[in-house]
Amino acid sequence: MILQLEHISKSFGGRVLFHDVTFKLEEYDRLALVGPNGAGKTTMLNIISGEEDADEGRVLFQKGTSVGYLEQEAIEMDEQPIFDEVMASQVEVLAAEKRLRMLEESLGENPTERDLAAAGRARDEFERLGGYVIEAKVRGVLFGLGAGFLYALYSIFAPFGLRHYTPFTVVYWTFVFGGLGSLFLLDAGEMRTVFADGRMVLVALGLIVISTVLPYLLYTNGLARVESGKASILASLEPVVASFVGILAFGEPVSLMVFLGLGCILACVYVLR
């Protein structure tokens, strides 16, 4: 049981929105709340999320459950970078980090065993929540969203360029402008540190040539022969291969949702064969 509502009732003035509502949500369940305007759908969700209190009844969650709620109305963002906005949403991680910093600062020069144990537990909790890698994950998600958007644009507009130019020319200018744009995202100090090791230069060249330039050349060449929508779906075989390599070669965890996603991709490719 992930969520359970027991005898929930809610009224406004003399109007009863709902009375004695009881249901539960099991793991992997998907539930749609459907009804006309004013039936109390938003109020019910507000009660479940804790934004409002029910007149009667109670809401129970499985221990350790985290609740996410996307409000119906548009969310107003503060005037700060998108990275900071996404980081601000990691409330649990930020709270764990704040507690850890407070405990570490309170240790002083002669901490007691109790203080050290409390700081250790806070550090373990922060690590369990992924606090030490949360910034890298957020950056990865944002870069992934941006890459997906630009990849879609490339699939749409590249065929127009291929009517007048060769695949090599299209890829060449793609990387010229992409490289110039990436300069704004690079840290010169970090780059100098990384490339001080000659082996990292070889790794970078391998990533550029094998993982980036060659796939783009092959994909662009394919766009000249295949409709862009079909090409995008066929190119999605890339994450399928990457997933299998990660599972077989690097021991990455496997879940039912991963297999379902891979199955959907393969089904699309089969339909378009």
DRENSE-111546 format. One line per field, with one value per residue (C-alpha): x, y, z; residue number from 1. Coordinates in Angstrom, 3 decimals. Layout:
<milos>
xx = (X;...)
yy = (Y;...)
zz = (Z;...)
n = (NUM;...)
</milos>
This chain:
<milos>
xx = (0.000;1.448;-1.515;-4.747;-7.669;-10.023;-13.515;-12.523;-15.215;-15.073;-17.675;-17.679;-20.453;-23.550;-22.224;-20.827;-18.035;-17.529;-18.387;-16.880;-14.373;-12.210;-9.707;-6.089;-3.321;-0.971;2.512;2.467;-1.220;-2.323;-5.421;-7.336;-9.552;-12.325;-15.305;-16.985;-15.771;-16.461;-16.805;-13.865;-11.006;-8.483;-9.643;-9.169;-5.631;-4.882;-5.988;-3.813;-0.788;-1.348;-2.227;-5.687;-7.243;-10.231;-13.265;-13.219;-11.035;-7.304;-4.679;-2.016;1.219;3.646;6.743;9.392;6.962;7.670;4.743;5.064;2.249;2.128;-0.421;-3.171;-2.271;0.955;3.910;5.568;9.352;11.683;14.150;17.017;18.816;16.951;19.617;18.877;15.139;15.564;17.921;15.386;12.869;15.099;13.643;14.501;18.123;18.587;17.115;19.465;22.433;21.466;21.202;24.568;26.298;24.804;25.969;29.457;29.798;28.679;31.321;33.994;37.486;36.435;33.279;31.629;30.908;27.238;27.928;30.129;27.474;24.770;26.952;27.721;24.032;23.314;26.128;24.805;21.296;22.629;24.521;21.466;19.424;22.099;23.218;26.815;25.787;22.585;24.192;25.633;22.231;20.426;22.950;22.595;18.810;18.938;21.558;19.543;16.389;18.282;20.000;16.687;15.102;18.006;18.194;14.528;15.170;18.110;15.910;13.345;15.604;18.513;16.503;16.062;19.825;20.381;18.422;21.280;24.355;26.073;25.715;29.354;28.728;25.616;27.446;30.499;28.553;26.464;29.613;31.091;28.113;27.656;31.302;31.100;27.985;29.643;32.449;30.028;29.526;33.187;35.359;38.864;40.506;38.809;39.694;43.372;43.363;41.679;43.850;47.050;46.834;47.679;45.385;42.386;43.196;42.941;39.665;38.257;39.277;37.655;34.422;34.438;35.155;33.542;30.656;29.733;31.038;30.608;27.050;26.043;27.519;25.683;22.435;22.571;23.323;20.261;18.093;18.769;16.972;14.391;11.558;12.695;9.999;10.898;14.596;14.148;12.393;14.938;17.751;16.208;17.847;20.877;19.547;18.491;22.046;23.422;21.067;22.107;25.790;25.292;23.467;25.788;29.142;28.796;26.204;23.685;20.405;17.515;13.858;10.522;10.120;13.472;12.378;8.990;10.693;13.074;10.150;8.217;11.202;11.745;8.025;8.119;11.153;9.407;6.303;8.447;10.697)
yy = (0.000;3.369;5.603;5.045;7.387;6.510;8.072;11.469;14.155;17.815;20.592;24.300;26.113;24.018;22.330;18.804;18.152;14.514;12.308;9.108;8.595;5.514;3.979;2.862;2.972;0.008;0.023;0.422;1.444;4.339;6.253;8.933;11.356;12.347;14.647;17.881;21.327;22.044;18.382;18.671;17.054;19.765;19.825;16.064;16.347;19.214;17.036;14.149;16.432;18.084;21.507;21.344;19.490;17.181;17.739;14.034;11.032;10.632;10.147;7.462;6.956;4.074;4.847;6.563;7.672;11.004;12.947;15.034;17.373;19.536;22.257;23.071;26.739;27.920;27.962;31.356;31.075;33.460;35.453;33.013;30.550;27.363;25.283;27.034;26.539;22.803;22.523;24.383;21.627;19.051;19.969;16.735;16.765;20.435;19.894;16.938;19.029;21.893;19.500;17.927;21.319;22.426;19.267;19.507;23.141;22.311;19.611;22.060;20.966;18.353;16.652;13.966;10.476;11.368;14.420;12.368;9.665;12.224;13.812;10.371;9.493;12.819;12.189;8.714;10.099;12.847;10.241;7.943;10.776;11.307;14.644;14.284;13.748;15.804;18.728;16.396;14.708;18.038;19.219;15.887;16.191;19.771;18.941;15.883;17.953;20.519;17.842;16.111;19.368;20.258;16.680;16.930;20.229;18.654;15.787;18.287;20.815;18.655;17.216;20.760;21.242;17.860;19.025;21.370;20.023;16.719;15.000;15.847;19.580;19.581;17.768;20.018;23.235;21.629;20.979;24.383;26.211;23.618;23.952;27.736;27.503;25.031;27.504;29.437;26.307;25.398;26.189;26.985;26.046;22.657;21.987;22.708;20.361;17.550;17.818;17.989;14.181;12.968;9.970;12.263;13.903;10.475;9.773;13.130;12.489;9.052;10.527;13.232;10.965;7.632;8.724;12.004;12.723;9.255;8.746;12.183;11.443;8.123;9.608;12.591;10.292;8.257;11.391;11.859;8.560;8.237;10.501;12.445;11.084;7.476;8.292;9.690;6.527;4.240;6.261;5.570;2.145;3.963;4.043;0.394;-0.611;1.673;0.153;-3.399;-2.453;-0.810;-3.858;-6.519;-4.748;-2.441;-4.211;-1.383;-2.186;-3.596;-2.785;-3.630;-0.068;-0.281;-3.423;-1.882;1.192;-0.911;-3.030;0.059;1.314;-2.056;-2.295;1.105;0.048;-3.212;-1.336;0.987;-1.762)
zz = (0.000;-1.097;-0.258;1.636;2.266;5.101;5.332;3.900;3.946;2.945;2.876;2.115;3.920;3.374;0.255;0.583;-1.926;-0.953;1.990;3.415;0.582;1.104;-1.311;-1.478;-4.042;-4.403;-5.896;-9.710;-9.632;-11.849;-10.762;-12.690;-10.773;-13.195;-12.650;-13.787;-12.773;-9.133;-8.141;-5.730;-7.688;-6.828;-3.203;-2.968;-4.355;-1.972;0.940;-0.253;-0.697;2.693;1.304;2.913;5.833;5.525;7.744;8.613;7.931;7.435;4.718;5.187;3.248;3.230;5.293;3.201;0.490;-1.204;-2.675;-5.826;-6.854;-9.995;-9.354;-11.811;-11.986;-13.621;-11.246;-10.892;-10.938;-9.182;-11.242;-10.865;-13.158;-14.126;-12.367;-9.057;-9.599;-10.102;-7.118;-4.958;-5.687;-3.964;-0.595;1.203;0.031;0.912;4.379;4.945;3.797;6.131;9.073;8.217;7.994;11.317;13.051;11.556;12.594;16.141;16.634;17.726;18.777;21.330;20.077;22.150;20.858;20.767;18.583;16.236;15.971;15.165;12.476;11.074;10.830;9.141;6.668;5.894;5.341;3.065;1.046;0.898;-0.612;-3.249;-1.846;-2.981;-6.607;-6.773;-8.629;-11.256;-11.666;-12.066;-14.640;-16.444;-16.564;-17.857;-20.472;-21.468;-21.950;-23.978;-26.053;-26.747;-27.895;-30.177;-31.456;-32.469;-34.248;-36.077;-37.258;-38.561;-40.277;-41.468;-44.392;-45.746;-45.731;-47.327;-50.372;-51.205;-49.387;-48.660;-45.254;-44.477;-45.055;-42.849;-40.020;-40.397;-39.894;-37.149;-35.145;-35.933;-34.444;-31.698;-30.706;-30.593;-28.404;-26.027;-25.327;-23.104;-20.958;-20.455;-17.458;-18.730;-15.417;-15.302;-18.935;-18.306;-15.324;-17.251;-20.353;-18.333;-18.432;-21.949;-21.550;-21.094;-24.426;-26.092;-24.251;-25.374;-28.988;-28.822;-27.485;-30.155;-33.109;-32.162;-29.944;-31.640;-35.142;-36.661;-35.302;-36.591;-40.017;-40.237;-38.902;-41.256;-44.171;-43.186;-43.042;-46.739;-47.417;-44.626;-43.472;-40.385;-38.044;-38.853;-38.630;-35.114;-33.943;-35.609;-34.020;-30.614;-30.849;-29.444;-25.828;-26.202;-27.042;-24.327;-21.752;-22.610;-22.501;-19.109;-17.755;-19.171;-18.981;-15.990;-13.839;-13.827;-11.998;-13.999;-13.368;-14.919;-16.206;-18.020;-19.870;-20.679;-22.129;-24.213;-25.390;-26.531;-28.531;-30.196;-30.981;-32.739;-34.758;-35.738;-36.896;-39.039;-40.400)
n = (1;2;3;4;5;6;7;8;9;10;11;12;13;14;15;16;17;18;19;20;21;22;23;24;25;26;27;28;29;30;31;32;33;34;35;36;37;38;39;40;41;42;43;44;45;46;47;48;49;50;51;52;53;54;55;56;57;58;59;60;61;62;63;64;65;66;67;68;69;70;71;72;73;74;75;76;77;78;79;80;81;82;83;84;85;86;87;88;89;90;91;92;93;94;95;96;97;98;99;100;101;102;103;104;105;106;107;108;109;110;111;112;113;114;115;116;117;118;119;120;121;122;123;124;125;126;127;128;129;130;131;132;133;134;135;136;137;138;139;140;141;142;143;144;145;146;147;148;149;150;151;152;153;154;155;156;157;158;159;160;161;162;163;164;165;166;167;168;169;170;171;172;173;174;175;176;177;178;179;180;181;182;183;184;185;186;187;188;189;190;191;192;193;194;195;196;197;198;199;200;201;202;203;204;205;206;207;208;209;210;211;212;213;214;215;216;217;218;219;220;221;222;223;224;225;226;227;228;229;230;231;232;233;234;235;236;237;238;239;240;241;242;243;244;245;246;247;248;249;250;251;252;253;254;255;256;257;258;259;260;261;262;263;264;265;266;267;268;269;270;271;272;273)
</milos>
